[in-house]
Each structure stands twice: as C-alpha cells, then as structure tokens.
C-alpha cells in the first residue's frame, strides 16, 4: 500500500475526524473507503443514458419531445391572447 500526502481544508478534517470517531475507524480507513466507493461509481454516463427511453418503454421520438416542450415556451399564439383577433 502506498502512503500519500493530501492537503484538505480544516473543516473537512474536522468532519472526517467526527465521522471516523462515530464509526470507530481511523481517518485513513474512512478515506480508503471513500476512494473505493468513488471508483466503483459508473462514470460512463453516455452509455448509461443512450437508449434510456427505449429501455423504459417510452415511444416518443426525442426530437418530437423536444419540439413539444419548446412550443410551451412560446406562449399563446397572437390570436389566443386576450384582445387579439382570431
């Protein structure tokens, strides 16, 4: 195992010490667990997102969905506004 030197803000050290004390572990053990948990996270967000709608049964085309949402931003048409001509 390799030893490292890392600079952390005092507030983070205080928080880390409280957490280590609560869990009955060393500061180093808490940091090792944090690094392991961080490494375990799947960082391939593109692969996770690609095909997400299809995997959940959504049939609407992504571009059509985008267009539908953007038409909501336009507000009422000129003829729909109060006092406007139809």
BELZIFEN-V511156 format. One record per backbone hydrogen bond with DSSP energy under -0.5 kcal/mol. NH is the residue of the N-H (numbers start at 1). CO is the residue of the C=O. If there is no record, write none. Layout:
# BELZIFEN-V511156
NH_CO / NH_CO
This chain:
# BELZIFEN-V511156
8_6 / 13_9 / 14_10 / 15_11 / 16_12 / 17_13 / 18_14 / 19_15 / 20_16 / 21_17 / 22_18 / 23_19 / 24_20 / 24_21 / 25_20 / 30_26 / 31_27 / 32_28 / 33_29 / 34_30 / 35_31 / 36_32 / 37_33 / 38_34 / 39_35 / 40_36 / 41_37 / 41_38 / 43_41 / 45_43 / 48_44 / 49_45 / 50_46 / 52_49 / 55_51 / 56_52 / 56_53 / 57_54 / 58_53 / 65_61 / 66_62 / 67_63 / 68_64 / 69_65 / 70_66 / 71_67 / 72_68 / 72_69 / 73_69 / 73_70 / 74_70 / 75_71 / 75_72 / 80_77 / 81_77 / 81_78 / 84_81
